[in-house]
Amino acid sequence: MSHPYSEQVLRTRLGPTALLLVALTACSADAPAEPRGATAPPSAPPSAPAAEPTGTGPGAGTDAEPGPDAGTDLPPVASPVSLPAVMREEARGELGGSRLRRGEVLETTDAYTRSVVTYRSRGLTVSGVLLRPRGEGPFPGVVLNHGYIEPSAYSPGQGMAREQDHLARAGYVVLHTDYRGHAGSDPASDLDLESRLGYARDAVTAVRSLAREPYVDDERLGMVGRSMGGGVTLSALVIAPGLVDAAVVHASVSSDYVDNLRQFTEPGRPDEAAELYAELGGPPETNPEPYRQLSPRTYLDRITEPVLALHGELDETCPPPWADATQRALTGAGVDARLETYPDEGHTFYAGWRSMIERTDAFLTARMGAA
């Protein structure tokens, strides 16, 4: 998808507004993206497999028959635990998603109905919540990728509650993915979770699954990720160029995998770090290439969507230099990218949240175009 938009960094000095919102839990509120000392993600109880109805339009690639040269123009694979390996899954049509299976209705408001849903992601059942506006549609769709929340304490749809409500009231069909290993999703290995590749697969298939629904306009799709979910969003964009029309990241982790490894995994989950080193042939100091291949920064030139990043200048969890470096890399790769910073905000947006979500809404609306 092509979107005319000037490449620039806008450092808008956005002071706090009068509204102070109540804090939410974990990465949707004032909590570290990946708390130091967090325990390893446990295995979630398996859920019943969801059917994979056939469909047309985006996401119907599940049954596609790629040609013999599919994926031959992709970056080389240094490890099966790598973004280029997942790019090949995409090229083979393995990330097509499925129709959404509706479950329990959690809430009915004056503007939308919020329900538990499941979808298929490369052989696994993944749960999430769906917010469907009142009316027939078709409505634009947006997938939300939440930040780190300890999986054993995670409940369906947890995280980004404010964003879910605002965007649904603004007329978007919102699919908030729980990711594999969370809530009602199938279990996943510690390695799959620690690499974040499983989450990126689930974000791609969430978009494809959402696009299959008849009340969703599959020509107007977006993605928003917060904290760890910002990194998941960037990985999804490099895996599947053209997946959405626009993407927004809030208080994102680094686009360099090693930054996140040093900040979160090594001090908080040393056993998982050791498992990763064993799988990748050593730590980054002795074998850097596999870690480059886990970093979306290495492949930002594959991104075709415009990207907006919003970041607090007082963020100690995901330091502002990470956002600066990602912005430089995005524009250097020719991506239509913008970074806006908030001088009085930390990792969790409080007084500036209203400005942030309104900027997000305006950006998505402008890039998605009219119905």
Secondary structure as GFF3:
##gff-version 3
##sequence-region A 1 371
A	DSSP	three_ten_helix	26	28	.	.	.	ID=ss1
A	DSSP	three_ten_helix	60	63	.	.	.	ID=ss2
A	DSSP	alpha_helix	83	91	.	.	.	ID=ss3
A	DSSP	beta_strand	101	108	.	.	.	ID=ss4
A	DSSP	beta_strand	112	121	.	.	.	ID=ss5
A	DSSP	beta_strand	124	133	.	.	.	ID=ss6
A	DSSP	beta_strand	139	145	.	.	.	ID=ss7
A	DSSP	three_ten_helix	151	153	.	.	.	ID=ss8
A	DSSP	alpha_helix	161	169	.	.	.	ID=ss9
A	DSSP	beta_strand	173	177	.	.	.	ID=ss10
A	DSSP	alpha_helix	190	195	.	.	.	ID=ss11
A	DSSP	alpha_helix	197	211	.	.	.	ID=ss12
A	DSSP	beta_strand	216	226	.	.	.	ID=ss13
A	DSSP	alpha_helix	228	239	.	.	.	ID=ss14
A	DSSP	beta_strand	246	250	.	.	.	ID=ss15
A	DSSP	alpha_helix	257	260	.	.	.	ID=ss16
A	DSSP	pi_helix	261	265	.	.	.	ID=ss17
A	DSSP	alpha_helix	266	268	.	.	.	ID=ss18
A	DSSP	alpha_helix	270	280	.	.	.	ID=ss19
A	DSSP	alpha_helix	289	292	.	.	.	ID=ss20
A	DSSP	three_ten_helix	296	302	.	.	.	ID=ss21
A	DSSP	beta_strand	307	312	.	.	.	ID=ss22
A	DSSP	alpha_helix	320	332	.	.	.	ID=ss23
A	DSSP	beta_strand	337	342	.	.	.	ID=ss24
A	DSSP	alpha_helix	353	368	.	.	.	ID=ss25
###
